[in-house]
Amino acid sequence: MEKNQYIVALEIGSSKIVGAIAEKTPSGYLSVTHLQEERHVNSVRYGIVQNVENIKSSVNRILKNLESMVDGRITQVYMGVSGRSLHSIVSEVNRSVDNTEPITNELIDRIIHDATSTPIRNHDTVDIVPRAYYVDKQETLNPVGTFGSSIKIKVNLIVAKPSLKLNLNRVMSFGVPVKDYIVTPLAVGEQILSDSDRELGCMLVDMGAETTTVTIYKNKALIYLSTLPLGGRNLTRDVMNGKNVLEETAENVKKNINNPLDPGNVSNVVIEGVSARDAANYISARTGEIIANINQQLADAGISANDIQSIVLIGGSAHLGGLQQKIEDTIKVKVRKGQNPFGLNILPPDINRMEYIEVFSLLAKAAEMIEPGENCVELNKYADGPTFEGPQRPVRDDSDNKPERPVRNPAPRPTRPSRWDRIRKQLSNLMSEDEPSEDDQ
């Protein structure tokens, strides 16, 4: 009988680390069962681990807490990859082929592998995403099984600075291996965008604490990915530096302004010693810069706002009051908030929140990748039934109607009395109006 599989995913961000466990049934039903997080400051900058030992300790604690919750031992994890240096590069490979033989998956794999044969200076390739196929110069969605004399494959190489994965490996050096690295923005795009989003044109904007990742899809394919070194913490620090207050105070002020992106309509109240209108001016100016950079990504991808039908906004900083409307007014494209992956059952209601959309998407993607019978958790095993090693239960001595008393070393259980002995004892009990002994039951 097939058993449920347990999947563990980790996402290390600029402001928090999140680990979660999902359970997958043999029929494919996927449920998130447990989640743990730890907040941190300055140990990760722009999505890249800086203080390896601090993050290693946090990850170790998260995994230990998850182990206690699931009553088992975590043996491997799926790790999300994101950060400032993560971006896409387009690569093309052309090959002449024998037109008497159909194009096979093996041929496609070899050609895609050739696309990564040329090293990219100061960068590692962390994933390869096919973008378009051309057989005899005609674009096709799936070239396998077709015939032609030439084939061209256009792919997106997802690359990053070597330090990105190197430090993730160092973080996991305490003994739990990484089963696979998953590019977080790609996992999110696959899990929360619809087929029509990717076909008609969609820009996924993940606005985090220190980075904003822009992923663009068109004609069902990824066409662009870039990570900007700007995020919600930039807004907070502008208020902090401009008003000479602590970062915690500036963050609270930012969160308590209903719509800081419309300073003219912000009430001139004071929040923790800071003028709300002054803070809104700082926040609005920096947000305008971030939105201008997001808009520029369309041009960098070689398309315009007319080529996409929607913008999907996610990330911890996506909840800034007025941000959705501000992006829509600036880029002139309909904006909506992203939702957690469809078909993913999030059991504990207290963790069913949009701030965990990245780790939920990693779990859903890992559930597609994991092999049958494979597991990320080894459950603890116990012997069937309880065992007792202490003193035996006290026995009653009814031979002369004395009250029950515990004994230190109880004698072996007496042999079953004869029929005559049982009758005699019953008569004795009736005469004394005593309760029947254990021997009579």
Secondary structure as a PSIPRED ss2 file (coil, helix, strand):
# PSIPRED VFORMAT (PSIPRED V4.0)

   1 M C   1.000  0.000  0.000
   2 E C   1.000  0.000  0.000
   3 K C   1.000  0.000  0.000
   4 N C   1.000  0.000  0.000
   5 Q E   0.000  0.000  1.000
   6 Y E   0.000  0.000  1.000
   7 I E   0.000  0.000  1.000
   8 V E   0.000  0.000  1.000
   9 A E   0.000  0.000  1.000
  10 L E   0.000  0.000  1.000
  11 E E   0.000  0.000  1.000
  12 I E   0.000  0.000  1.000
  13 G C   1.000  0.000  0.000
  14 S C   1.000  0.000  0.000
  15 S C   1.000  0.000  0.000
  16 K E   0.000  0.000  1.000
  17 I E   0.000  0.000  1.000
  18 V E   0.000  0.000  1.000
  19 G E   0.000  0.000  1.000
  20 A E   0.000  0.000  1.000
  21 I E   0.000  0.000  1.000
  22 A E   0.000  0.000  1.000
  23 E E   0.000  0.000  1.000
  24 K E   0.000  0.000  1.000
  25 T C   1.000  0.000  0.000
  26 P C   1.000  0.000  0.000
  27 S C   1.000  0.000  0.000
  28 G C   1.000  0.000  0.000
  29 Y C   1.000  0.000  0.000
  30 L E   0.000  0.000  1.000
  31 S E   0.000  0.000  1.000
  32 V E   0.000  0.000  1.000
  33 T E   0.000  0.000  1.000
  34 H E   0.000  0.000  1.000
  35 L E   0.000  0.000  1.000
  36 Q E   0.000  0.000  1.000
  37 E E   0.000  0.000  1.000
  38 E E   0.000  0.000  1.000
  39 R E   0.000  0.000  1.000
  40 H C   1.000  0.000  0.000
  41 V C   1.000  0.000  0.000
  42 N C   1.000  0.000  0.000
  43 S C   1.000  0.000  0.000
  44 V E   0.000  0.000  1.000
  45 R E   0.000  0.000  1.000
  46 Y C   1.000  0.000  0.000
  47 G C   1.000  0.000  0.000
  48 I E   0.000  0.000  1.000
  49 V E   0.000  0.000  1.000
  50 Q C   1.000  0.000  0.000
  51 N C   1.000  0.000  0.000
  52 V H   0.000  1.000  0.000
  53 E H   0.000  1.000  0.000
  54 N H   0.000  1.000  0.000
  55 I H   0.000  1.000  0.000
  56 K H   0.000  1.000  0.000
  57 S H   0.000  1.000  0.000
  58 S H   0.000  1.000  0.000
  59 V H   0.000  1.000  0.000
  60 N H   0.000  1.000  0.000
  61 R H   0.000  1.000  0.000
  62 I H   0.000  1.000  0.000
  63 L H   0.000  1.000  0.000
  64 K H   0.000  1.000  0.000
  65 N H   0.000  1.000  0.000
  66 L H   0.000  1.000  0.000
  67 E H   0.000  1.000  0.000
  68 S H   0.000  1.000  0.000
  69 M H   0.000  1.000  0.000
  70 V H   0.000  1.000  0.000
  71 D C   1.000  0.000  0.000
  72 G E   0.000  0.000  1.000
  73 R E   0.000  0.000  1.000
  74 I E   0.000  0.000  1.000
  75 T C   1.000  0.000  0.000
  76 Q C   1.000  0.000  0.000
  77 V E   0.000  0.000  1.000
  78 Y E   0.000  0.000  1.000
  79 M E   0.000  0.000  1.000
  80 G E   0.000  0.000  1.000
  81 V E   0.000  0.000  1.000
  82 S C   1.000  0.000  0.000
  83 G C   1.000  0.000  0.000
  84 R C   1.000  0.000  0.000
  85 S C   1.000  0.000  0.000
  86 L C   1.000  0.000  0.000
  87 H E   0.000  0.000  1.000
  88 S E   0.000  0.000  1.000
  89 I E   0.000  0.000  1.000
  90 V E   0.000  0.000  1.000
  91 S E   0.000  0.000  1.000
  92 E E   0.000  0.000  1.000
  93 V E   0.000  0.000  1.000
  94 N E   0.000  0.000  1.000
  95 R E   0.000  0.000  1.000
  96 S E   0.000  0.000  1.000
  97 V C   1.000  0.000  0.000
  98 D C   1.000  0.000  0.000
  99 N C   1.000  0.000  0.000
 100 T C   1.000  0.000  0.000
 101 E C   1.000  0.000  0.000
 102 P C   1.000  0.000  0.000
 103 I C   1.000  0.000  0.000
 104 T C   1.000  0.000  0.000
 105 N H   0.000  1.000  0.000
 106 E H   0.000  1.000  0.000
 107 L H   0.000  1.000  0.000
 108 I H   0.000  1.000  0.000
 109 D H   0.000  1.000  0.000
 110 R H   0.000  1.000  0.000
 111 I H   0.000  1.000  0.000
 112 I H   0.000  1.000  0.000
 113 H H   0.000  1.000  0.000
 114 D H   0.000  1.000  0.000
 115 A H   0.000  1.000  0.000
 116 T C   1.000  0.000  0.000
 117 S C   1.000  0.000  0.000
 118 T C   1.000  0.000  0.000
 119 P C   1.000  0.000  0.000
 120 I C   1.000  0.000  0.000
 121 R C   1.000  0.000  0.000
 122 N C   1.000  0.000  0.000
 123 H C   1.000  0.000  0.000
 124 D E   0.000  0.000  1.000
 125 T E   0.000  0.000  1.000
 126 V E   0.000  0.000  1.000
 127 D E   0.000  0.000  1.000
 128 I E   0.000  0.000  1.000
 129 V E   0.000  0.000  1.000
 130 P E   0.000  0.000  1.000
 131 R E   0.000  0.000  1.000
 132 A E   0.000  0.000  1.000
 133 Y E   0.000  0.000  1.000
 134 Y E   0.000  0.000  1.000
 135 V E   0.000  0.000  1.000
 136 D C   1.000  0.000  0.000
 137 K C   1.000  0.000  0.000
 138 Q E   0.000  0.000  1.000
 139 E E   0.000  0.000  1.000
 140 T E   0.000  0.000  1.000
 141 L C   1.000  0.000  0.000
 142 N C   1.000  0.000  0.000
 143 P C   1.000  0.000  0.000
 144 V C   1.000  0.000  0.000
 145 G C   1.000  0.000  0.000
 146 T C   1.000  0.000  0.000
 147 F C   1.000  0.000  0.000
 148 G C   1.000  0.000  0.000
 149 S C   1.000  0.000  0.000
 150 S E   0.000  0.000  1.000
 151 I E   0.000  0.000  1.000
 152 K E   0.000  0.000  1.000
 153 I E   0.000  0.000  1.000
 154 K E   0.000  0.000  1.000
 155 V E   0.000  0.000  1.000
 156 N E   0.000  0.000  1.000
 157 L E   0.000  0.000  1.000
 158 I E   0.000  0.000  1.000
 159 V E   0.000  0.000  1.000
 160 A E   0.000  0.000  1.000
 161 K C   1.000  0.000  0.000
 162 P H   0.000  1.000  0.000
 163 S H   0.000  1.000  0.000
 164 L H   0.000  1.000  0.000
 165 K H   0.000  1.000  0.000
 166 L H   0.000  1.000  0.000
 167 N H   0.000  1.000  0.000
 168 L H   0.000  1.000  0.000
 169 N H   0.000  1.000  0.000
 170 R H   0.000  1.000  0.000
 171 V H   0.000  1.000  0.000
 172 M H   0.000  1.000  0.000
 173 S H   0.000  1.000  0.000
 174 F H   0.000  1.000  0.000
 175 G C   1.000  0.000  0.000
 176 V C   1.000  0.000  0.000
 177 P C   1.000  0.000  0.000
 178 V E   0.000  0.000  1.000
 179 K E   0.000  0.000  1.000
 180 D E   0.000  0.000  1.000
 181 Y E   0.000  0.000  1.000
 182 I E   0.000  0.000  1.000
 183 V E   0.000  0.000  1.000
 184 T H   0.000  1.000  0.000
 185 P H   0.000  1.000  0.000
 186 L H   0.000  1.000  0.000
 187 A H   0.000  1.000  0.000
 188 V H   0.000  1.000  0.000
 189 G H   0.000  1.000  0.000
 190 E H   0.000  1.000  0.000
 191 Q H   0.000  1.000  0.000
 192 I H   0.000  1.000  0.000
 193 L C   1.000  0.000  0.000
 194 S C   1.000  0.000  0.000
 195 D H   0.000  1.000  0.000
 196 S H   0.000  1.000  0.000
 197 D H   0.000  1.000  0.000
 198 R H   0.000  1.000  0.000
 199 E H   0.000  1.000  0.000
 200 L H   0.000  1.000  0.000
 201 G C   1.000  0.000  0.000
 202 C E   0.000  0.000  1.000
 203 M E   0.000  0.000  1.000
 204 L E   0.000  0.000  1.000
 205 V E   0.000  0.000  1.000
 206 D E   0.000  0.000  1.000
 207 M E   0.000  0.000  1.000
 208 G C   1.000  0.000  0.000
 209 A C   1.000  0.000  0.000
 210 E C   1.000  0.000  0.000
 211 T C   1.000  0.000  0.000
 212 T E   0.000  0.000  1.000
 213 T E   0.000  0.000  1.000
 214 V E   0.000  0.000  1.000
 215 T E   0.000  0.000  1.000
 216 I E   0.000  0.000  1.000
 217 Y E   0.000  0.000  1.000
 218 K E   0.000  0.000  1.000
 219 N C   1.000  0.000  0.000
 220 K C   1.000  0.000  0.000
 221 A E   0.000  0.000  1.000
 222 L E   0.000  0.000  1.000
 223 I E   0.000  0.000  1.000
 224 Y E   0.000  0.000  1.000
 225 L E   0.000  0.000  1.000
 226 S E   0.000  0.000  1.000
 227 T E   0.000  0.000  1.000
 228 L E   0.000  0.000  1.000
 229 P C   1.000  0.000  0.000
 230 L C   1.000  0.000  0.000
 231 G C   1.000  0.000  0.000
 232 G H   0.000  1.000  0.000
 233 R H   0.000  1.000  0.000
 234 N H   0.000  1.000  0.000
 235 L H   0.000  1.000  0.000
 236 T H   0.000  1.000  0.000
 237 R H   0.000  1.000  0.000
 238 D H   0.000  1.000  0.000
 239 V H   0.000  1.000  0.000
 240 M H   0.000  1.000  0.000
 241 N H   0.000  1.000  0.000
 242 G H   0.000  1.000  0.000
 243 K H   0.000  1.000  0.000
 244 N C   1.000  0.000  0.000
 245 V C   1.000  0.000  0.000
 246 L C   1.000  0.000  0.000
 247 E H   0.000  1.000  0.000
 248 E H   0.000  1.000  0.000
 249 T H   0.000  1.000  0.000
 250 A H   0.000  1.000  0.000
 251 E H   0.000  1.000  0.000
 252 N H   0.000  1.000  0.000
 253 V H   0.000  1.000  0.000
 254 K H   0.000  1.000  0.000
 255 K H   0.000  1.000  0.000
 256 N C   1.000  0.000  0.000
 257 I C   1.000  0.000  0.000
 258 N C   1.000  0.000  0.000
 259 N C   1.000  0.000  0.000
 260 P C   1.000  0.000  0.000
 261 L C   1.000  0.000  0.000
 262 D C   1.000  0.000  0.000
 263 P H   0.000  1.000  0.000
 264 G H   0.000  1.000  0.000
 265 N H   0.000  1.000  0.000
 266 V C   1.000  0.000  0.000
 267 S C   1.000  0.000  0.000
 268 N C   1.000  0.000  0.000
 269 V C   1.000  0.000  0.000
 270 V E   0.000  0.000  1.000
 271 I E   0.000  0.000  1.000
 272 E C   1.000  0.000  0.000
 273 G C   1.000  0.000  0.000
 274 V E   0.000  0.000  1.000
 275 S E   0.000  0.000  1.000
 276 A H   0.000  1.000  0.000
 277 R H   0.000  1.000  0.000
 278 D H   0.000  1.000  0.000
 279 A H   0.000  1.000  0.000
 280 A H   0.000  1.000  0.000
 281 N H   0.000  1.000  0.000
 282 Y H   0.000  1.000  0.000
 283 I H   0.000  1.000  0.000
 284 S H   0.000  1.000  0.000
 285 A H   0.000  1.000  0.000
 286 R H   0.000  1.000  0.000
 287 T H   0.000  1.000  0.000
 288 G H   0.000  1.000  0.000
 289 E H   0.000  1.000  0.000
 290 I H   0.000  1.000  0.000
 291 I H   0.000  1.000  0.000
 292 A H   0.000  1.000  0.000
 293 N H   0.000  1.000  0.000
 294 I H   0.000  1.000  0.000
 295 N H   0.000  1.000  0.000
 296 Q H   0.000  1.000  0.000
 297 Q H   0.000  1.000  0.000
 298 L H   0.000  1.000  0.000
 299 A H   0.000  1.000  0.000
 300 D H   0.000  1.000  0.000
 301 A C   1.000  0.000  0.000
 302 G C   1.000  0.000  0.000
 303 I C   1.000  0.000  0.000
 304 S C   1.000  0.000  0.000
 305 A H   0.000  1.000  0.000
 306 N H   0.000  1.000  0.000
 307 D H   0.000  1.000  0.000
 308 I C   1.000  0.000  0.000
 309 Q C   1.000  0.000  0.000
 310 S E   0.000  0.000  1.000
 311 I E   0.000  0.000  1.000
 312 V E   0.000  0.000  1.000
 313 L E   0.000  0.000  1.000
 314 I E   0.000  0.000  1.000
 315 G C   1.000  0.000  0.000
 316 G H   0.000  1.000  0.000
 317 S H   0.000  1.000  0.000
 318 A H   0.000  1.000  0.000
 319 H H   0.000  1.000  0.000
 320 L C   1.000  0.000  0.000
 321 G C   1.000  0.000  0.000
 322 G C   1.000  0.000  0.000
 323 L H   0.000  1.000  0.000
 324 Q H   0.000  1.000  0.000
 325 Q H   0.000  1.000  0.000
 326 K H   0.000  1.000  0.000
 327 I H   0.000  1.000  0.000
 328 E H   0.000  1.000  0.000
 329 D H   0.000  1.000  0.000
 330 T H   0.000  1.000  0.000
 331 I H   0.000  1.000  0.000
 332 K C   1.000  0.000  0.000
 333 V C   1.000  0.000  0.000
 334 K C   1.000  0.000  0.000
 335 V E   0.000  0.000  1.000
 336 R E   0.000  0.000  1.000
 337 K E   0.000  0.000  1.000
 338 G C   1.000  0.000  0.000
 339 Q C   1.000  0.000  0.000
 340 N C   1.000  0.000  0.000
 341 P C   1.000  0.000  0.000
 342 F C   1.000  0.000  0.000
 343 G C   1.000  0.000  0.000
 344 L E   0.000  0.000  1.000
 345 N E   0.000  0.000  1.000
 346 I E   0.000  0.000  1.000
 347 L C   1.000  0.000  0.000
 348 P C   1.000  0.000  0.000
 349 P H   0.000  1.000  0.000
 350 D H   0.000  1.000  0.000
 351 I H   0.000  1.000  0.000
 352 N C   1.000  0.000  0.000
 353 R C   1.000  0.000  0.000
 354 M H   0.000  1.000  0.000
 355 E H   0.000  1.000  0.000
 356 Y H   0.000  1.000  0.000
 357 I H   0.000  1.000  0.000
 358 E H   0.000  1.000  0.000
 359 V H   0.000  1.000  0.000
 360 F H   0.000  1.000  0.000
 361 S H   0.000  1.000  0.000
 362 L H   0.000  1.000  0.000
 363 L H   0.000  1.000  0.000
 364 A H   0.000  1.000  0.000
 365 K H   0.000  1.000  0.000
 366 A H   0.000  1.000  0.000
 367 A H   0.000  1.000  0.000
 368 E H   0.000  1.000  0.000
 369 M H   0.000  1.000  0.000
 370 I C   1.000  0.000  0.000
 371 E C   1.000  0.000  0.000
 372 P C   1.000  0.000  0.000
 373 G C   1.000  0.000  0.000
 374 E C   1.000  0.000  0.000
 375 N C   1.000  0.000  0.000
 376 C C   1.000  0.000  0.000
 377 V E   0.000  0.000  1.000
 378 E E   0.000  0.000  1.000
 379 L E   0.000  0.000  1.000
 380 N C   1.000  0.000  0.000
 381 K C   1.000  0.000  0.000
 382 Y C   1.000  0.000  0.000
 383 A C   1.000  0.000  0.000
 384 D C   1.000  0.000  0.000
 385 G C   1.000  0.000  0.000
 386 P C   1.000  0.000  0.000
 387 T C   1.000  0.000  0.000
 388 F C   1.000  0.000  0.000
 389 E C   1.000  0.000  0.000
 390 G C   1.000  0.000  0.000
 391 P C   1.000  0.000  0.000
 392 Q C   1.000  0.000  0.000
 393 R C   1.000  0.000  0.000
 394 P C   1.000  0.000  0.000
 395 V C   1.000  0.000  0.000
 396 R C   1.000  0.000  0.000
 397 D C   1.000  0.000  0.000
 398 D C   1.000  0.000  0.000
 399 S C   1.000  0.000  0.000
 400 D C   1.000  0.000  0.000
 401 N C   1.000  0.000  0.000
 402 K C   1.000  0.000  0.000
 403 P C   1.000  0.000  0.000
 404 E C   1.000  0.000  0.000
 405 R C   1.000  0.000  0.000
 406 P C   1.000  0.000  0.000
 407 V C   1.000  0.000  0.000
 408 R C   1.000  0.000  0.000
 409 N C   1.000  0.000  0.000
 410 P C   1.000  0.000  0.000
 411 A C   1.000  0.000  0.000
 412 P C   1.000  0.000  0.000
 413 R C   1.000  0.000  0.000
 414 P C   1.000  0.000  0.000
 415 T C   1.000  0.000  0.000
 416 R C   1.000  0.000  0.000
 417 P C   1.000  0.000  0.000
 418 S C   1.000  0.000  0.000
 419 R H   0.000  1.000  0.000
 420 W H   0.000  1.000  0.000
 421 D H   0.000  1.000  0.000
 422 R H   0.000  1.000  0.000
 423 I H   0.000  1.000  0.000
 424 R H   0.000  1.000  0.000
 425 K H   0.000  1.000  0.000
 426 Q H   0.000  1.000  0.000
 427 L H   0.000  1.000  0.000
 428 S H   0.000  1.000  0.000
 429 N H   0.000  1.000  0.000
 430 L H   0.000  1.000  0.000
 431 M H   0.000  1.000  0.000
 432 S H   0.000  1.000  0.000
 433 E C   1.000  0.000  0.000
 434 D C   1.000  0.000  0.000
 435 E C   1.000  0.000  0.000
 436 P C   1.000  0.000  0.000
 437 S C   1.000  0.000  0.000
 438 E H   0.000  1.000  0.000
 439 D H   0.000  1.000  0.000
 440 D H   0.000  1.000  0.000
 441 Q C   1.000  0.000  0.000
